[in-house]
Amino acid sequence: MMKKGKLRIYFGYAAGVGKTYAMLEGAHEAQKDGIDVVAGYIEPHARPETMRLLDGLEKLPTKSLIYKGIKLQEFDIDAAIVRKPQIMLVDELAHTNGYGSRNKKRFQDIEELLRAGIDVYTTVNVQHIESLNDVIEKITGIRVNERIPDDIFDEADQIELVDIEPLDLLERLDKGKIYQKAQAYRAMQNFFTEEKLIALREIALRKTADQVNHSAVRMDKNRNSAYTKEHVLVCVSPSPSALHVIRSAARLAMAFKAEFTALYVGNAETESFSDEDKLRLRQSLRLAEQLGAKVSVVYGDDLPQQIVEYAKVSHVSKLVIGKSAEQPFWRRVNIVDFLSQTAPNLDIYVIPNGRALEETSHRKFYQLAKLHFSVSDLFKTLLMLVIVTVVGLAFRYWNFSVANIITIYILGVQINAVLTKGRIFSVISSVLSVLCFNYFFTAPYFTFVAFSPNYPVTFFIMLAAGLITATLIKRIQEQVRASAEKSYRTEILLQTNKELAQSDSVVDILEATAYQVEKLLERDIVVYPVEEGVLSEPHYFATGQSNRTLATYESYKEKGVAEWVMHNNKRAGATTSTLSASKYLYLSIRGKNQVFAVIGILMTEKSELEVFEKSVVFAILGEAALALEKEILREEQQKTELKMQQEQLRANLLRAISHDLRTPLTSISGHAKLLMESGQSLDELQKNELSAYIYDDAMWLINLVENLLSITKLDGDVELQLTTNIIDEVIEEALKHVDRHLSQHQFSLELSSEVLTAKMDASLMIQVLINIINNAVKYTPVGSMIVLSTQRLDGKMVVEVADDGVGIRDEAKLKIFDLFYTTGNRQVDSKRGLGLGLSLCKSIIVAHGGEIYARDNYPKGAIIGFTLPLVEVVLADGE
């Protein structure tokens, strides 16, 4: 199958902004890169600067057409396909071809070129896009007839926005650089006005951004980073029509290429929902997620205000709501009017609800059906009524006014509202309080008859006051409960954030996440880390009341469900429509482009997660995903830095070796050649001197090779061959291999009278001693004093090599053990060291659990020493 060509559109907001000029410049750039470019059709312009850019480009001959006696020059699509360059330039994408052309519109010609595998550069203005035609007409008052379908523009591989300030464009028009003076004057009176050009420019910028978003989605880029303009919000409820509203909103979001969010506003009535309402609410939220919506849950009694606040914070541009069922006149609030007034920039789409009356009757029936009695609450109500009546009788006995008795009854209603659940008991308490007041405290007493004409008003006020205060108390209780839930949610999220911030690894982050979810839901949790696209072994977190273990979980054989979630990045398992026979609900902890882990929540013994619980769990998983993404990026950065350091070390080592081996090898080969060619003419002393030079250089190379092999051994994670050794024996062996120039110095041993032993790799420790002694030989003049001493100090073995040479500078003491560092003040050897010796010594000593150091030797010189942990051994004589 032939590969389709790529389309690049040079896009502007008006004629004269420089689209053709920019296209021709782009063609020359491509031609410089060796790409075959042909100018298929360039609209003739009275603009010399633009037409000069055609020079140097191959021009395809146009096709002549005769229409009503007029000769037209059109793009020759057949010749273009036969020529088949890599890039074809075709100006004016929205052009209508002359009569007799194969295609009616030029964009159809360009589609043929793309199907033939030819890349196309073309130009178009914003007013030629179909969906913007009406908007452009309202702005300019001109209806554009030449238009292109939106999908041609949206599916373009690259949009080059050619932009210029409107004032600069008007100046170019005034100078006659776009049209002739008469035509330019008419244009400035009609289309080319500053206000219109500013509006057209804004639309062009916005359309370019929309196309970039569309292109990003087509290339499977992240939706959140791609969509930057439109944001559709749909309000979710347990209404039977909610599914229809959500589907409508999803289609709208798809049409606008917009971010899609489903919002549920919980309130005090949430807990009083019937099972059917709760099921519908869960179905609605699930459908919203399936259609690509991000589900958000907020709490508040003022539904319209909560919607407005969320829309402002989340930069929502379009709101979709269902038509509410009719409410009683005393509660009737037109939510659309409220939203329009408080958020005038918000586009509101109201989806008609054909089942409004059915929903209303259903709601009323359920409100009556749910008024069930609680024996304990009824007993509390009657007991409170008895208490306040007794108090009222006492007040009458003490000649208190009737107003005080009424206050006592209202107080009783309030206390009863606090002690009981459900509004029905507040109503019962209010009604019975009025009846008791009438029976016990109005004449004639102990009857329900009232002689005074004022008493009916008193009864009504008393009943209303009781009901209102009881209702207010219930509302306060519900608000307190909602505030407690918000506080608990905030506390959980803050604690999660704190725990995740203190975690130092992926395992710690997953453990902290599982602990927070288990604490929130009081359910068993299982976590599968994902490493390189494969599920790792699970970690099980059981509650204190659970008797399940990891072995119990593995017996369920549910790993396949977790793998499905990992590969599909969707929830599955219990309470879902995918693999619902599972005992656990599986969710993914995911970042932008990958799944970091899969978490399973036990669902067998408890019902489906409530909306509040689900929102908190998703928030926790979101926090965990951010922490994991950050940690993984940090680990990758560390690996990259380590790799860069290793590459740098390798490059330095190769550079140093290639440079520094040249001197001893040249010396060896030169002296050897001299011996071979002039050996007979040299006396014995000269031969011995040349042989000594060769020996010294060869020993230098051998020492270098030994150091390199030791470095390789340490870097290769090879286990040290640790055995218990006496340091005196190790020193004795090391002295056999040191630089022969040690004999030119005053060397002495000051070994401890005690037998000092330590666990060590003898071959490596010999290398340490050789390097330190040779270092002293190299960096001190002939005849200097060098002392090797050992002693016991604070339970450690201390080995030091002291000299009375020039010493070590303070700044060098900090770097002397670094790889490739040399002080540059060697007095004897003409060969420059690689800086491997002391660095290797440090690595070996640290691997043995010791320390190495450098300090001054008084009155002059330097001391390099190291410590090793002592090991006590029992000798043959029992010491």
N, C-alpha and C positions, 0 to 999 in steps of 0.2 A: 504494500500500500504506500502510495506516494505521501511523503511528509508535507503537511500543509504549510504554506508560507506564512510569514508574520506580518502583521499590519501595524504600521506606525502612523498616527494621526497627529498633524500639527494643528493645534486647536486654538482659536481666538474668539474674541467677543465682538469683533467688528472688522470690516474691511480696512486694510491699511496697517494692521498691527504688526505685519511682517511674517506672516505664515509661510508664504512661498519663499521668501528670502531665507528663513530659517531652514526650510526643507532643502533648498539648494546647498546651503552651507553644510548640512548634514550629509548630503550626497557627496560633496567634495571630501569630507572627512572619511567617509567609507571608501572612496576611491583611492585615497592615500594609503589605506590599509590593504590595498590590493584586491578590493571587491569589485566585481563587474557591475557597473551602474549604468542604466539607460534612462534618459528622460523620455517617458512615453507621451506625456502631454503636459505642457505648461501653458496656463492661460496667458494670452498676450497681455502685457501690462505696459502702460505708459510710464514705467518706472525704470530709468536707465540702470540704477544700482542693482535692481533685481535681475534684469535681463542679462547684465554682464556676467552674472554667476553661471549662466548657461555655457559660457565659453569653457572648453575643456571637457565637456560632457557629451557623450554620444546621444544624438537626438533621433528618436524613432519618427519616420515620416508619418504625417497625419493622413487620415482617410477623408477624401472629399465626397460630400453629399450635396445633392441639389434638392432644395425644398422651396416650392413656390417661386422658382426662378432665382433663389438665393443660394449661393455656394457656401456650404458650411464645412469647416474643418473639425473633424472629430477624432477622438482617440481610436487607433486601429487595434482592436483586441486580438484579432487573428495574427497580425504581424508581431504583436508583443509575445504571444504564446510561442510562435515559431522562433523568435529571437531568444527567448527565455534567459534573460540575465539573472543575476542573483538579486538585484534590487531594481524595481521599476518605479519611476516617479510619475504619479498621476495626480495632477492638480484638480481642485474643486470636486470633492467627493459627492456633493449633493447635486451636481449638474444633471440636467435632463438631456439625454442624447437626442440628436436630430433624427427626424423621421427616416426610416430605412436602416437604422442601426440594429444590430442583433438584439441588444438589450435596451430597454427603455431608459434606464437610469444608469449613471456611471458607477454607482456603488455595486451594481450587478456585474459590471465588467471587472471591478476590483475583486469581487468574490470569485470570479473565474480564475483570475491570476493567482489568488491565494490557493485555490484548489489545485492549480498546476504546480504548486511548490515555489512560487515566486514571491519574494518579500516585496511589500509595497509601502512607499511613502506617499502620503496624501494630505490634503488640507480641508478644513471645514470650519465654519463659524457656528456659534452657539444657537443662532436663530434658525438653523436648519435641522435641529433635532426635533423629532416628531412630538415627544411628550411635552416639550417646552414651547410649542408653537402658540398655544393660547396665552401663556404667560407673556411671551415676547410681544404678542399682538396688543395686550393690555398696556404694556410699557411703552411701545413705540407707536401704536396706532396703525401699524403696517402688518398685513398678513403675508407671510412668506409661503410661496407655493412649492418651492423646491425643498423637499425635506427627506431625511433619511430615517430609517427605523432605529429605534433606540438600541436594539441588540447589536447592530453594526458597530456603534460607538462603544457599547459596554464590553463587547468581546474583543476589542482591539488589544494587541499585545503591549502597546506602549502609547501613551498620550503625552505629547510634548506641548505644554501650555505656553503659547507665545503671548506674553503679557507686556503691556505698556500703559503708562499713566494716561487717563482720559485727557488731561490737559495737554500732554505731549502729542497725543493723537490729533487733537483739534488743531494744534499748531502745525503739524505736518499737513493736515487738510487745508489749512489757510494758506500755506506756502505752495499749494498745488502739487504736492508730492504724491497724492492719492488719486484725485480727479482733476479735470480741467476746471478753471476758475468758475465758470457758470454752473457746472454740475456740482462743484464743491459748495457753492453758495446755497444751492437748493438743499443739499445734504445737511448743511449746518442749520438750516431752518426746520428740518424735519427729523431725520433719523439721528444725525450727529449733534446732539445736545449733551451738555455735561451731565445732567441728571440721568438721561437715558443711558449714556455710556457707563456711568457708575453702576447703574442697576444691571446692565448687561454683563459688565465685568464680574459683579458679585455672583450672578447666576453661572457664568462660565467657571469661576473658581469652585463653586459648589458642585457643579456637574463633574469637574475633573476629580474632585475628592471622592464623589460617588463611584466614579469609574475605577479609581484606585482600590476602593473597598471591594468592589465587585471582582476585580482582578485578583485581589488577595484571597478571597474566598475560593475562587476558581483554582488557585494554586495551592489549596489546602493549608493556607496560613491560618493563624489563630483568629477566631471570630472577634474576640474582645479587642485585639489590637487593630483589626481591620475596620470595624464599624466605628466611625467617629462622629456621625451626624445624627441619624435617626435612632430613637429609642422608644419602643412600643411597650406600654404597660397595660396589662389586663387585670381587672379586679376579680378575684375568685371568691365564690361563696358556695354554700351547700344547696343552692337552688338547682332544681332539675334543668333549668336552662343554661346553667354555667358551662356545660360542655360545648354547647353551641357558641357561646360567647368566646370561649377559649379558642375554638377552631377558627372563628372569624378573625380573632386577633392574630393568630398564627399566619393566616393568609395575608393579612395586612403587613405583618413584619417581613414576610418573605417578599412581598411586592416592593417594599421600601428598602430591602436589604438591611434591615434594622436589627439592633439588639432587642431581645425579647425578654420581658420579665413578667412573672405572674405574682401578684401581691394578694396576700390574705391578711385582713385586719381582724384580729381576735379581740373579743370583748367579754363582758360578764356573761353574755348569753351562750358562750361557747360550751360551757360545761353542761348547760341544760339542753343541748342538742339531743335529738333522738338518735338511736343507732342508725336509722336510715339517713339522717342528715350527716352524721359523721362519716358514713360510708360514701355518700355522694361527695363530701368535701375531699376525702382521700382520693377518690376517683378523679376529681377535677384537678387536684394538684399533680397527680400522676400523669394525667393526660398532658398537662402543661409542660412537664419535664420531657415527656416523649416527643413533644413538638419542638423541643429545643429551648424552652423557657428556663430562665433562672428563677427559682422560687424564693420569695422573700416573705417573712412573717413579721408583722408588727402588732402591737397591742394598744388599744385605746377605745374609749367609748364613743368619741366623736369621729365617726367613719369618714365624712368628707374632709375634715381637717387632717386626719392621718394620711389620706390619699394625697392631698395637696403637699404636705410636708415631704412625703417620700418622693413625689414627682420632682420637687424642687431640688432636693439633695442629690437625686440620681440623674438629673438632667433629662427627664422624660420629655419627649416631644409630642407623643400621641398617646391618648388614654382611651381604652376600650372598656365600656361598662355595659351591663345588661339593664334592661328596663325593669325598674323595681315594681313589685306588687303594690297596690294602693294601700296606704296607711290611714289610720284614723285621723280625722281632721286636726285633732290636738297635737299630733306628732308629725304632721305632714311637713316635710322639708324637701324642696326641689333640689336634689343633689347636683343636677346639671347646672342650674342657675348658680348655685353656690360655687361650684368648681370654675365656672366661667368668670365669675366676679373675682375670685381669689387667685386664679391662675389664668389670666387672659391670654397668655402665649401658648397655652396647652390646647392642642387639637383634640376634641372630645368626640368619640364615636359611640353612639348609643345603639345597642343591638336590641330590636324589639323582642318582647317576651310574650309569646302566644299562650303561655300557660299561667299568666298572672292571676286570673281569678281562681284557677284550680289550686295554685300555690297558696293563695290567701285563705281559702276555705280549709285547706289541709293544715295550715299553720294554726288557725283558730281551733280546729279539732284537737290538734296535738297539744296546744296550750291548755285545753280543758282536760285532756287525757292525762297530762303529766302532773296534775294537782293531786298527788297522792298524800295520804296522811301518815304522819309518824306518831306512834303512840307516845314516845318519850317527849317529843316536842309539844304534843297536845296536853300532856300532863304538866309540862312547864308553863304553858299558856294559862291553864286553869289555876295552877298554884299561884302564879303571879297575880291573877285576877282576884283570888281570895285574899292575898296579902294586901293589895292596894285597897280593897273594899274594907278590910279590918282597919287599916290606917285611916281611911275616910270616915268610918264610924267613930273612931277615936277623935278625929278632928271635929266632928259635929258635936261630940260630947263636950269637948273643950271650947265650943262656940267659935270655931274657926269659920271664916267665910266660905261660901260655896266655891269661889274662885280657887281657893287653895285645894279643895277636894278635886276639882277639875284638873288642876296641875298634877296632882298625885296620879290620877288615872293616865294622863298623857305620859308622865314619867314611866309608869308601868308598861305602857305600850312600847316605849323606847327600849327599856331594859329587856322586854320580851323579844324585840327585834334582834338584839345582840345575842341572846341565848339560844334562839331557834334558827332553823334553816328553812328557807323558802318563804316567799312573800305571803302565802296563804295564811300562815299563822299570825302575821301582822294584821291581816284583814280581820281574822277571827277575833284577835285581841281588841282591835279598835271597835268592832261592832258590839262585842260583849261588854266592853267598858261603858259604852253609851247606854246599853240596856240596864246594866247594874246601877249606873248613876241615876237613871230614871226610876228604878225600882226602890233604891234605898234612900235617895237623897232629894227627891222632888215630891211635893204634896200632890195628891194623897200618897203617903208612903206605902211601900210594899204592893204597889200596883204599877202597871205600865201606862197609866193615865197621867197627863200633866195638865193642871188647871191654868197655869200661867201662860199667856200667849207668847212670852219670850223664850220659853223652854225649847220649842222646836228649833229656833235659831241657835240656841246654846248647844243642842244635840248635834246639829249639823256642823257647827264650828268645831266641836269636840271630836267628831268623827273625822272631819277633814284634817284637823291638826294631827290626830293620831296616825292617820294614813300617810300624810306627808312626811312627818318625822320618821316613821318607820321605813318609808321608802328611801329617804335620805340616808338613814343608817345602813340599810342594805347596800345602797350604792357605794357608800364609803367603805363598807366591808369588801365589796367586789373590787374597788379601786386599790385597796390595801393588798388584796390577793394578787391583782395584776402587777402592782408595784413590787411585791415580793418576788414574783416570777421574773420580772425584769432584772431585779437586783441579783437574784440567784443566777440568771443567765450571764449577767455581767461578771459576777464573781467567778463563775466557771471559766469563762473566756479569759479573764485576767489571770487566773491561776494557770490555765493552759498555756497562755503566752509566757508566763514566768517560767514554768517547767520546761517549755521548749527552748527558751533562751538559755537556760542553764545546761541543756543537753549538749554533749560534746561529740556525739556520733549518731549515725543513722539508727542504730539499735536503741540508743537512749531516747531518741525522739519518738520512735514507734512505741516504746514501753510507756513513756509519758502520755502519749495520745491514748493508748489502750486503757491506762489507768483512769484518765479523765472521763472517757466514755463509759467505762464500767461504773465509776462513781456516780455519773449522771443517771444512768438507766437501771443500775442494779441488776445487770444481766451479764452472763458469761461473754467474754470477748476472745476471739481468735484473730491473730495477725499474721499475714504472710508477707514478708519482705520480698521485693522484686529486685533481682540482680541480673542485669544484662538481658532483660526480657524473659527471665525464667523465675518462677516462684521458688523461694527458698523454703527451708523447713519452718513450719508454723510455730508460733509462740502462743500459749494458752494462758488466759487471765480469768480465773474463776472468782466468783463472789464468795463472801464468807459463808453463805448458806448453801453454796453449791457443792455437790459431791462429784462433779465431773472433773476429769483430768485430760491431759493431752492424749493419753491412750484412749480414753472414752471418745473423745472427739474424732480421732483417727479411725475408730471403728465405724463411724458413720459414713466414711468414704465420700467426703464432700469436696475434696480438693479440686475435682473437675469443675465444680461451680465457681470456685475462686479463679481458676484458670480462664473460664469463660469471661468473667468480669475483667480480668487483666487484659485479655485480648480485645474485648469489645468496649471497654471503658464505660460500662453501664451497670446499674445495679441488677442483682439477680438473687434468687433464692426465695425463702419464705416471705409471704405477703406481696410477692411480685407476680407478674404474668410469665416470668421466665424461670424455669426449673423450680417451680413453686413447692415441690415436694420436699425441698431441703428443710432442715431444722433451723438454719441460720439465714439471716439477711446479710448479703455480702455487698459491700460498698468499696469503691476504689478511692485511694488517696492519690490524687493526680495533680500534675503540674500542667504547664502549657502544652507540652508535647509528649509526655510520658506518664506512665503509672508507676508510682514509687512503692506502693504496697496495696494489699487488699485486706480489709477488715471485715470480720464476720460477727454478727450480733445474734445471740441465742433468742429464738422467738417461740419456742415450743410451749412454754408455760405461761406466757403473757401475751396479751393482744398486740395488735400492730402499734407501732410508735405513734404517739400523738403528734399533732402539728407542732406544738411547742418543743417537744423532745427532738423531733426531726430537724427543726431549724437549728437547735443548739448543736446537734451532732454534726450537721453540715458545716456549721461555723468552726467547730473544733477540727474537723478534717481539713477545712480550708487553711486554718492556721498551721496544721501539721504539714500540709503540702508546701506551704511557703518555707517553713523551717527545713524540710527535707531538700527542697530545691536549693536553698542557700547552702546547706551542708554539703550536698553533692557537688555544687559548683566550687566550694572551698576545697574539697578533696581533689577535684580535677585540677584546680589551680595549683595545689601543692604538688601533684604528680607532674604537671607541666613544668613548674619551677624546678623540681628535682631533675627532670629529664634535661632541662636546659643547663642546669649546673653540671650534670654529668657530661653533656656534650661539650660544655665549655672546658671542663677538666680534661676531657679526652683531647680536645683541640690543643689546649695548653701543653699537655704531656707530649703529644706528637711533635708539636713545634719545638719544645725544649729538647727532646731527644734528638730530633733531626739536626738541631743546631749544635748541641753540645757533644754529640758523638763524633762530630767531624774532627775536633782537635785531637783526642787520643788516638783515633784511627789513623789520622794523617801522621801522627808521631810514630805510631807502631810501624806503619808501612814504610815510612821514610827511614827509620833506623834499621829496619830489617833489610831494606834495599841497599843501604850503605854497607851493612855487614856482608851481603851477598856479592856486591860489586867490588868492594875494597877490603874485604876481610883479610886478604893475604898481606896487604900493606899496613894494616893496623897492628899496633902492639897489644899486648894482653890487657893492659890497663884501659885502653880505649875500647876494646871489645867488651870488657866487663862494664864499663860505663854505659855503652849503648844497650847492652843486655838489661842493665838496671832500669834504663828509661823504658824499654819495652815491657819489662816486668811491672813497673809502676803503673803504666797506662793500662796494661791488661788487668791488673788488680782493681784499678778504678772502674773498668768496665764490668768486671765480675761483681764488684760491690753494687754497682748500679743495677745489674740484672737481679741480684738477690733482693734488693729493695723493691724492684718492680714485681717480682714473684710474691713477695710478702704482701704488697698492696693488693695484688690479685687474690691472694688467699683470704685476706680480711674482707674485701668487697664482695667476694663470692659466697658469703655466709657459711664458710666452712667451719665446722666445730673445732675449737682449739684442743690440742692434745695435752691436756693438763695433767701433770704428774708432780709429785712432791720432790723438789730439788734443793740442794744446798747451794746458796748463792756463790760461795767460794769456788766450787767446782765449775759453775757456769762462767765465772770471771776468768778462771784459768783457761778454759776452752776459747773464750772470746779473744784473749790476748794473743793466741796463736794466729789470729787472722786480721789483726789490726794493721794499719798503715806502717810500713817498715820505717818511715821517717820518725816514728815514735822514739827510735834509738837516738835521735839527734836532740831529744828533750830530756830534761831531768824528771824521770817518771818514778813514782813511788806508790806503794800499796799501803793503806791503813785499814786493814780489815778488822772487824769486830772479834773480840776474844770469844764471843758466844757463837754457837752454831746456829746460823740464821737460815731457816727453810721457808719455802713458800710454794704454793701450787702454781705452776707456770708451764707454758709451752717452751721447752728449753731452746729449740732452734730459733724461735722468734725473740726470746730474751737475749740470746747471744747476739742476734742482729741489732738489738737496741744498744747493747754495750759497745759493739763495734762502731755503730754510727756516732754515738756520743764521744767516744775516745778519738775517732778520726776527725770529728768536728773540732775538738780541742787542738789536735795536731795541725789542722789546716789553718786555723784562725789565730795561731800564736807563732811568734818568731822562733827561730832555732835557738835552743838553749833555755827555753822557758820551762818553768816548773809545772808539771801535771801530776795531780794526786787523785787516785781512785780510793774512795773510802766507803765502808759499810758500818751501820750501827742499828741498834734497836731504839725506837722512840715511840712512846705512847702505843705500844702493841703493834707497831708497824715496822717493816724493814725499810731502811732508808739507804739508798745508793746514790753517791754524788761523785761527779768528776769536776775537780777544781783546777783552774789555771791562773797564771799571773800575767796573762797577755793584755791586750788593749781593752778587753771587756766588751760588754754589749750595751748599746745605747738604750735609753729608757723606752723610746718609741718602738725599738726593735723587739724588746721583750714581749710586747703584746702580739707580735706577728711571727715570732721566730718558729713557732710550731705550725704555721699555716703552710698548706701545700704550695710549692713553687716559690716560696719566699727565701731569698738569700740576702745577707747583709752587705755583701760586696766589698768587705775589708779584709779578705784573706791575704795573709802575708807570704805564704809559701808556694802553694800549688797554683800553677798558671791556668789550670782548667777551671771553668766556672761551674759550680754545682747546680744541680737541677732543683734543689730545694725539696727533695723527697725525704732525706734522712730523718730530720727531727720530726717532720709531720708523720712519718711512719712510726717513729718511736711513740708519739702521743697516742696514735690509734692502737698500738699494741698494748701500751700500759693501761689505757682506759678499758680495753677488752679484758684485761686481767683484774679489773676492779681497783686499780691504783690511780695515782696522780703524778704528773710530770710538771716540772717548774724550772725557771731560770731566774737567777738572782746574782747580785754583785758579790765579788770576792774581795775582801779588804786585806791589804790596802789597795790592791788593784787586781784586775782580772774578772773572771766570771765563773759561776758554778751552775752546772746543769745536773739536776738530780731527779729521782723518782722514788715513789713509795709503793710497796706491795703489802697486802695483808699477810701477816706471819701465820705459819702453821706449826703447831707444837708436835714434835715426833718423839717417840720413846726409843732411845738408843739401846744398843746391846747390853751395856752395863747398867741399864735401868735409869739413866739420867734423862 
